[in-house]
Amino acid sequence: MLHDLQLDAWKQLAGNAAAKLIEDNMIIGLGTGSTTTYLIHALARRIQAGLHIVGAVATSQATHDLALRLGIPLTTLDIHPNLDLYIDGADEIDRQLRLIKGAGGALLREKIVASVSKRFVVIADATKEVTQLGQHFPVPVETVPLAAKPVRQRLEALGASVQQRQLAGSVFTTENGNIILDCSFPHGITHAEELDEQLHHIVGIVETGLFLNMAQQALIGGPEGVKILP
């Protein structure tokens, strides 16, 4: 079992490496999660050292608050609807750079920001690399609360074991006012694109945590430093 301090060190390696990709006058997107937190701190240090960015779009309130506290200039998609670079973490990354994201609950905003970015770079520690998606993490499915029961039935019909996400004994609610149904598949996900298409045809599902054909590069922190995929 890896020690938490070792994992944190790998996350920091990835976050620090990603911060070096940010160039003067860029408009960027900042993801959500523990690895992205290291990126945000590294970016703040670069800005203090003289880097100038036009602004950063935060994908969650937590990211917004941290960036604001560290002096990173913020913007919105209303002001800048197209971004140069988006950097975010992932729960799983396979060899084709397909991702499962959403453990932090910000998957909808993250996918929106990823979709309007010229380049999406994912950062993670080495434990997030997998040969097949869905073996370790469930797929989060953001769902309108009204549709919780019928959506759950449709998900179970697709072979998923479904758990409605809880937080501190209460139903977890996203910043968009929706719920998350976490879908585990007993043998992993063999056809990710097919599954994602099926999910998007279920009325009541807002978005899924499958990020397919979106990331162009991954920076993976591990025992030998930072590995770059592909």
Buried (B, 14 or more C-beta within 10 A) or exposed (E): EEEEEBBBBBBBBBBBBBBEBBEEEBBBBBBBBBBBBBBBBBBBEBBEEEBEBBBBBBBBEBBBEBBEEBEBEBBEBEEBEEBBBBBBBBBBBBEEBBBBBBBBBBBBBBBBBBEBBEBBBBBBBBBBBBEBBBBBBBBBBBBBEEBBEEBBEBBEEEEBEBEBBEEEEEEBBBBBEBBBBBBBBEEBBEEBEEBBEBBEEBEBBBBBBBBBEBBBBBBBBBEEEBBEBE
